[in-house]
Amino acid sequence: MLQTSAPVCGVSPVSMPGALQPVTVLRHRYDSLHSCQDEVAEEYPVALVYNGISHAVMMVTPCDLEEFAIGFTLSEGIVSSRGEIHDLEVLFHADAAEVQLTIAQAAFIQLKEHRRTLAGRTGCGVCGTESLQLLDLAPEKVDVTQAVEPDHHLIQRILATLPQHQPLMAATGCAHAAAWCTAAGDIVRVFEDVGRHNAMDKLLGWMALQDIEPNLGLVFLTSRASYELVRKAARRNIPVLATISAPTSLAICIARAAGIRLLSFCRPNGFVEYPD
């Protein structure tokens, strides 16, 4: 059984001290100038340590780190199932955090063979990859049996209620969100982060902890559809992925290869698909 001792936050990232930082700003409005207090999202270095060896340092909003670490470990293919993660502990230091994970020995041996160091910028999922061969762009085929059949009514419903689940975005204006939504368009859970792939990993980690069946809903992202997000979805058997912004060409290619139904430019009146 997975044992954790992580001081993770609850329903909202804003409920955890450190997700927001106060800052004094000068507001320029036409010919006036005002000094006032504002809030910015925290961007925090988080080291992922497997069986005592540091693997990656990511810049993350320091909340929901248990879910983040589990989601990252699964979506990056470090382990193939949650059962291969035996232990997890989140430690906060003065200016950084680390997540110490104990994984199955076979997975750890494979990790050492394909080890990479990530620079961890919020916009990059492959910084520091030692070889192009390690990108692993050939996705698994997802199970589309009884997958959701989205239409503009479903997307409209999600978009209408999503802002209510984005307190960090409301406070700072700079957070991405990843949401798990039902086939009816009800939002079940939302995770926010300064990095779009971090928000995705937090959601995927939560889904793994909750044993969510991917065919029962869809993942909705408030970002573009970049290749690493689609690749993560393929690893976690997500059949429907929707994004507010545009996809990249490689994202479309991976979605087609995996059999993922990719919806982009999601708006209340419709969306764009990318069939074969």
N, C-alpha and C positions, 0 to 999 in steps of 0.2 A: 504494500500500500504506500502511496506517495505521502511522505511526511513533509509538512511545510511549517515554517515559522516566520512568515513574511508579514511585515506591518503594512499590508496593502490597504488601499482605500476602499470605501464602500460604493454606493450607487453612483456617486459623482466624483470625478477627479478633483473638483474644487474643494471637496470636503477634507482633503489631505493637505496639511501645511507643506509648503514647498512647491506645489503645483503652480502657484501664482507668486509673483514677486512684485512688491510695490515699487514704483519709480516716480520721481518728480519729472514732469514734462512741461515744456513751454508750448502752449497752443496758439498757433497763428490763425486768426480769423479776420480776413480782410486787413484792416489797418490796426487791429487790436492784438494785444499779446497778453496771455494770462499764464501764470504759473499754477499748476495744480497736480494732484496725485492721480496716478493711473496704475494699471496692473498689466504685467506682461507674463507670458507663459514661461515657466521654468524649462530650461534645456540643460540636461544633467548627464554626465558621463556614467554609464552603467556597464560594468564588466560582467561578461558571462563566463563563468569558470566551471569546466567540466572535469570531474574527478581530480580536482586540484590543479588543473592546467588552464590558464586563461586562454580563451579562444577568440573573443571579440570584445571590443568596446564600442558601444552604441550611444548616441546622444538621444536621450529619451525624456519625456515628461515623467518625473519620478513618482508615478502612481500606477497601481495595478501591475506591479513588477512581477508578481507570481504568474499572472496570466501572460504577460509579455514574454517571460522566459520560456514558459511551456509552449506558447505559440511559436516563438522563434525556433525552438529546438525541433518542433514537429514540421513547421513549414519550410525549414532549411534542409530537411532530410537528415538531420543528425541522428534522430531515432525514427523508427517507423510507426511506433504506437506510444500512447501515454504510459503503458505498462513498463516501458523501458526506462522511464524516469523514476528512480527509486527514492530520491530525497531531494529537497529543495529548501534553501535558506536565503533570505534577503538580508543583506547587511548594509546599513547606512553609515558612511564615514563623514568626515567634516566637509569634503567637497566632492564626493563621488559615492557611488553605491556599487555593490557587487552582488550577483546572484550565484550562489554556489550550488551546482547540481551534481548529483551522483547518477550516472546512467549505466546501463547494462554494459558489461565488459566488451561484448562483441561490437556494440555501437561505438564505444570509446576507441577501440582499436581502429575501426574504420575512420573515425574522426581524425585520429592522429595521422592517418595515411593521406587524408585530404585536407589537412589543416590549412586555414587561411587566417589572416589578420585583417579585420575591417577597420577602416578609418572612422566609420560611424557617422558621417555627415547625414543630416536629416533628409537630403535629397538623393542619397545614393545607397543602393543595396549591394553593390559589388566592389566597393572601394577596397583595394588591397588584395584582390584575388591574384594569386600567384601565377595562374595559367588560365588561358581561355577555356581549356578543356574542363576546368572545374566549375564552369558556369552551369552545366547540366541543364541545357535548354530543351531537352526532349522530355515533354511532360507525360505523366501517367494519364490514361484514359479515365475520365470520371464516369460514375454511374448516373445515368440520366433517367433511370426508371422512376416513373411517377414524379418527375421534377416539376417545379412550378411553371405554369404557363403565364408569364407576365403580360399585362396590357397596360394601357395608359391610366386606367382607373387605379390599379395597384400602385404605380409609380406616383401618381397624384396624391394618394393617401399617405405614402411614405414622406414625400416632400412637405406635405402640410403639417406633419407633426414632428419631423426631425429636429427643427430648431429648439423645441422644448427639451430635447435630450442633449443639448450641446452647451452646457454652462461655461466650459472653458473657452469655447469660441465666442460666446456672448461677452465674456469678460475681457478677452484679449484680442479677438479678431485674427488669431494666427494658428488655430488648431484644426487638424484634420479629424474626421470621425469615421468610424467603421461600425455599421449597424447590422444586427441580425433581425430579419423581418419575416413574418409569417406569409403564407400564400395569400392571405387576405389583406396584406399591407400593414399589419400591426407591427410596431417596433417593440421587440422583446428586450434588447440590450444594446447599448451604444458605448463604445470606448473612444476616448479622445487622446490625441498626442500631437506634438509638434511635427512628427514624422508620419507620413501616410502609411509607410510599411510597418511602423511601430504600432499604430492604431489597429492595423490589420492583424498583426501578431497577437495583440492583446485580446482581440475578439476571437481569434482561432484558439487561443489558449483557454479562454472561457468556454467555448463550445466543446473542447476536449474534456474539460473538467465536468461539464454538465451532460456529457454524452448526447449532444444534440445531433439529430439525424439531418444531414445536409439537404436531403431531398424535400424536407418539409418547409423550406423557405428559401430565402436568397440573402446574399451579402450585398449591402449598399454602402458605397464609399463616396465621401465628399472630396474627391480628388480626380486626377486623370487616371486612366487605366495604363499604368506602366507595366513593363514586362514582368518585374519581380512580383507584383501583386497578383497577376494572373498565374504565375508559376506557383506561388504559395497556395492559391485557390485549388490548383490542380493537385498538389500534394495532399490537400485535406479533403479532396473529393467534393468540392463545391460546384454544383452544376450550373448555377445562375449567379452571375456577378454583374452588378449595376454600378455605374459611376456617373457623377454629375458632369465631369469634363471629358475631354477627348481621350481616345486610346492612342498608343504608339503603334507603329507597324509591327514591331516584334510582339507586342501584347496581343494583337489580332492573330498573328501567326500561331502563338502558343495556345490561345483560346481555341482556334480551329483544330489544332492537333490534339488537344485534350478533350474536345467535345463540349467545352464550356460555352454556354449561351451568354455572350458578352453584350451588355446594353450600356451605351454611352450617350452623352449629351442628354441625360434624363431631365425632362421638364414636365410640368403638370399636364401638358397636352400630348406628350409622346416621348420617344427615344429613338436612337439609331442602333440597328443591329448589323452584324458583320458575318453573314453566312459564308459557307465555302464557295 
